Structures are given as structure tokens and as C-alpha cells.
Amino acid sequence: MGFYEDYCLPYIVDKACGAAPAQEHRRKIVPMAEGRVLEVGMGSGHNLPFYDASKVDFVWGLEPSIGMRRRAKKNISQTPIEVRWLDLPGEQIPLEDNSVDTVLMTYTLCTIPDWQLALQQMRRVLRPGGKLIFSEHGAAPDASVLKWQNRITPYWKILGGGCHLNRPISQYIEDAGFNITLLETEYTRSTPKIAGFNYRGLAKIS
Ligand SMILES: C[S@@+](CC[C@H](N)C(=O)[O-])C[C@H]1O[C@@H](n2cnc3c(N)ncnc32)[C@H](O)[C@@H]1O
């Protein structure tokens, strides 16, 4: 990894993901997490303040980037919740089958190179009856916005650590064998439409 990936990108991602509109989405879904939680692509820990600590046993923070893990120190120091780091990507979740009560994934599915394998891994570790909670940006429903998402993504992902603007998030989740039980979608306020179409909800293993 180079200087850009280790230092510049974590700084940019931390600032972007900490923006107020993203925090508003987190507030609506993160408190639903309970038990043994796996956060996929935990980044700098922006979800930590939104957990209901009385319902969470601990959080496995799966995060392959050392720069992002470094950036998480402040959020970890301010939460009573125990964070257990897993320094691997979502395609290689090093946990037992059925060992997780909640998988939480926020603004990460846009970035995972092999998203199918990663979602399979999330299914594998999630216990029957457990839930996947997600808040992700992705493909917009308006053809005029989607056209620009498709045009810009090849350049955007080079600077954005692999982030795709145009992934159809709910379709990917359903294609991986999850049953979406709650889905809310909207353009995020104060955010350019190409990066701001939010998919937020809950899914279970179907
Ligand atoms: C835009 S950030 C979101 C961070 C955090 N989830 C949040 O909501 O603030 C995307 C994160 O996914 C991580 N990531 C990149 N490739 C990944 C992979 N293959 N599996 C899991 N996470 C990955 C990045 O290092 C980064 O921390």
C-alpha cells in the first residue's frame, strides 16, 4: 500500500463518512443491532456512537485497511462497546458459521471488489433468524442520474478506493439470498445526487 491508500484516502473517507447527512441515516438503523455484531468495512468507526450498548455484546470490526483502523481510535475510545478487530476483507470473514447475530454494513458494498463472495460470507456467518442491517449509496432510480453514475464510476473508483457509484444495492442483497424485510430509499440531503441515493434497511436469510 502506498502513501495515498494508507494516509490520504483514510483521511478523505473519514471526513466524507462523518458528514451530517450520513450520520442521520446511521441514527435510523444502527440502534437495531443486537448481540454479537459483525461490522463489515468498519472504517473509522462512525457507527459506534449509534449502537444501543445495552443490546450489543461486542462488535467484530472487519476492516482490511490499516489506515482506516488507525483512524478509528477516537471513536473506539469514546464507546463502552468492545471492538474486536478482524484485519481481513469481507470476502474472507474469519468467523464460524452461524456465529453472528447482526451483520452491519454501511457505505461498504460500493467498495468490495467481489461483492457476491462477501455477501455469501455474511450469509454463512449470520445465524438463522439473525439480521443484516445496511445503509449504502448506490444506483439512482432516475435515468438521467444513473447515466452520470455509469459514466463517472470508472474514474471515481480510482480515486475513491474502489467505490462504485452505480451498484444496485437492494438487488445485490436479494441476489445473494437475503430477504429484505425493510427498505427505505431516498436522495441524501446536501449530497450530490450521483453519490447520494441511499438504500437503507434490514434483511434476513431467505
Ligand atoms: C466508505 S468506507 C465506509 C466505512 C464505514 N463503514 C462507515 O460507514 O463509515 C468503505 C470501507 O470499506 C473498506 N473496504 C474496502 N475493501 C473492503 C473489502 N473487500 N471488504 C470489507 N471492507 C472493505 C474500506 O477500507 C473502508 O473502510
The ligand as an SDF file (V2000), in Angstrom:
LIG
                    3D

 27 29  0  0  0  0  0  0  0  0999 V2000
  -16.6360    4.3670    2.5040 C   0  0  0  0  0  0  0  0  0  0  0  0
  -15.8560    3.4350    3.7290 S   0  0  0  0  0  0  0  0  0  0  0  0
  -17.1630    3.1580    4.9140 C   0  0  0  0  0  0  0  0  0  0  0  0
  -16.6430    2.9420    6.2900 C   0  0  0  0  0  0  0  0  0  0  0  0
  -17.7060    2.6980    7.3700 C   0  0  0  0  0  0  0  0  0  0  0  0
  -18.4720    1.5040    7.1130 N   0  0  0  0  0  0  0  0  0  0  0  0
  -18.6300    3.8660    7.5500 C   0  0  0  0  0  0  0  0  0  0  0  0
  -19.8350    3.7150    7.4090 O   0  0  0  0  0  0  0  0  0  0  0  0
  -18.1200    4.9660    7.8600 O   0  0  0  0  0  0  0  0  0  0  0  0
  -15.6440    1.8240    2.9890 C   0  0  0  0  0  0  0  0  0  0  0  0
  -14.8270    0.8910    3.8650 C   0  0  0  0  0  0  0  0  0  0  0  0
  -14.7660   -0.4080    3.2650 O   0  0  0  0  0  0  0  0  0  0  0  0
  -13.4540   -0.9010    3.4620 C   0  0  0  0  0  0  0  0  0  0  0  0
  -13.1920   -1.9580    2.4920 N   0  0  0  0  0  0  0  0  0  0  0  0
  -12.5170   -1.8880    1.3130 C   0  0  0  0  0  0  0  0  0  0  0  0
  -12.4600   -3.0880    0.7210 N   0  0  0  0  0  0  0  0  0  0  0  0
  -13.1340   -3.9290    1.5290 C   0  0  0  0  0  0  0  0  0  0  0  0
  -13.4140   -5.3220    1.4680 C   0  0  0  0  0  0  0  0  0  0  0  0
  -13.0160   -6.0670    0.4340 N   0  0  0  0  0  0  0  0  0  0  0  0
  -14.1160   -5.8670    2.4810 N   0  0  0  0  0  0  0  0  0  0  0  0
  -14.5330   -5.1160    3.5260 C   0  0  0  0  0  0  0  0  0  0  0  0
  -14.3060   -3.7970    3.6330 N   0  0  0  0  0  0  0  0  0  0  0  0
  -13.6050   -3.2140    2.6500 C   0  0  0  0  0  0  0  0  0  0  0  0
  -12.5820    0.3100    3.3010 C   0  0  0  0  0  0  0  0  0  0  0  0
  -11.2950    0.1140    3.8420 O   0  0  0  0  0  0  0  0  0  0  0  0
  -13.3980    1.3650    4.0290 C   0  0  0  0  0  0  0  0  0  0  0  0
  -13.0750    1.4320    5.3800 O   0  0  0  0  0  0  0  0  0  0  0  0
  1  2  1  0
  2  3  1  0
  2 10  1  0
  3  4  1  0
  4  5  1  0
  5  6  1  0
  5  7  1  0
  7  8  2  0
  7  9  1  0
 10 11  1  0
 11 12  1  0
 11 26  1  0
 12 13  1  0
 13 14  1  0
 13 24  1  0
 14 15  1  0
 14 23  1  0
 15 16  2  0
 16 17  1  0
 17 18  1  0
 17 23  2  0
 18 19  1  0
 18 20  2  0
 20 21  1  0
 21 22  2  0
 22 23  1  0
 24 25  1  0
 24 26  1  0
 26 27  1  0
M  CHG  2   2   1   9  -1
M  END
$$$$
